[in-house]
């Protein structure tokens, strides 16, 4: 009897010790948890974009890893929705890998930053001081996209190939109703600067076009929508461009006055709150080569008004700075 009592106590003690680990292993993963993964992927993409202007090769390597992680997050979201359960281990593995990639991207940015030199520089002229002050006023974190250094002149600035710009849609897009050659517009969310000079101010209008569409059918469960951007308008002047979508991000929508924004309300209106913020990566879609957007859940590709498309410039554009008011 004494031996049985001791064995029972040992079993109870073992169960108590194992309980925390089991609870952690089997604790419920929610849709909110997966949404946080999508938000982290978005932040990681921003980290990689910041690295691209300093080390394009390394940024491409990390970008490939991030594409795989983005697909895994979509897989987890679909699995949770269909099976109503998801292993905490699966979730934690993807979460940790995203954080590791972000850490590497940020450390690479720091390592690639030019080191300061003790050699005193010549005193800048008053004109240079003014330019520096203007640059600082438009480069607050989260409000400016800095393009890689390129050729500029006193009267113009060139936005180089590879620059990525966030554009919020003024129109909704749906693969079930869209037609090839349909036009749509979006407003840039932040200033784009090159070598400290403002090239494309926030609120500039990007014009897009639907280049291909495959609506969903009974036999084709994978609907697709391909779009590109061919023009940017700022300060009353339009410039031809070639832009490809690399990511779609869910926005909080447009808080009224969309017409004013599309007409060129400008930086003040946007910062004033006409446009909403980010919610995270747009659920249920994947971005393929050439800007093709594919649905992952057997539905139509749907991009609501207010969604944010990240656009990569595939051709340089020379912006005339003398026409600014």
C-alpha angles and dihedrals in degrees: 000000000000090000091051091050092051091048090051092051090049091051092050092049091050091050091051092051093048096044099083092050091047092048091051090048095049102033113129120266110211134202087253089060091053090046088057088054089054090049090051090051088054091051090047089053089055090051091052091047091055089052093050095075091055104034113013094176094054091043090054091052093050090043090058090052090048092052089057091048091049089055090049092052090052089049091052091049093051092044092051091049094049102036097030090221137076131185115250087219092059091048095047093048093056092042092053093047091052091050090048091052091049090050092051093047093051093046090049090052090052092047093049094050111110113259118240118250125219092221107109113240122225114269109268121242121248089257090054090049090054092050091050092050091050091049093052092049092059101039103072112144112270094015102074138052111208114208122207117272114274144153115308136167134205091264102036145030127209122222103210132223112276097035110139120213129185113228124186114215118242090191133048117242126205128175090217094062106021121106130204111269093024109148127221138168141221137184123233113245101210142020117274112216131187118198089344094307123118109246106163116016123214111270095040113142121243115197117213135190133203106238100176138004135187112185120205118264137174090269098034111057094169109080118191137194124189120196136171137182122238107170143034123197124200133158090004095303128105126214127193114240141168112224132171127200113241101169141013120213128190112240132199089244134244116305097216129285093077089149092058091050094049089050090057109274087166136203098324094055094049095046087045090067108263088128124053127229135248128295099179141268112342108258124236100022139092128201116226134183118308094022096293111160114203129190115235101194105055094265135110118280103258125186109181122212106275095036114136122231120195106220124201116207109234094183131034119254124204111215119203107226094186093073093064118116 
